[in-house]
Amino acid sequence: MSAADKINVLIVEDDPMIGFDLSIELEEAGFAIVGVAPSVSKALHLLQRNRCDLAVLDVNLGEETSAPIARALSAAGVPFVAVTGYSVDQCPEEFATAPLLSKPFQTSRLVATLRRQLPR
C-alpha cells in the first residue's frame, strides 16, 4: 500500500506515552498517523491542516473532553472511535453513536474497530 493509499488517523490522547504507543501500533497496522493531539485546540488545528479519514478520541482530556472534536468530525463525516476509562453513561452525548472501547484495550481490538468504520 502506497503512502497515498493509507488511511489517515488522528489520535487524540492526553497521556503522551499512550499517544506515542498508539501511534506506533497503528502505523504497524498500516495506518498513517496525522498526529497525536493532547488537547482540543491541537486536534482542531491538525484537522484543519490534514486529511483525516478516521480518529481515535480519548473522551477525557484532563481539564476538557474531546466532545468539540467529536462534533467537528461528525460535521465533516469523519468516523471516530472513542476510548475511555469511564462508563458509557459518563460520556458526553457526542459519543452516543460512536464505537466505545474501555481502557485498557488491546490494540488489535482498536484496529478491528477502526477498520469497521471505513466505508465499504
Buried (B, 14 or more C-beta within 10 A) or exposed (E): EEEEEBBBBBBBBBBEEBBEBBBEBBEEBEBBBBBBBBBBEBBBEBBEEEEBBBBBBBBBBEEEBBBBBBEBBBEEEBBBBBBBEEEEEEBBEBBEEBBBBEEEEEBEEBBEBBEEBEEE
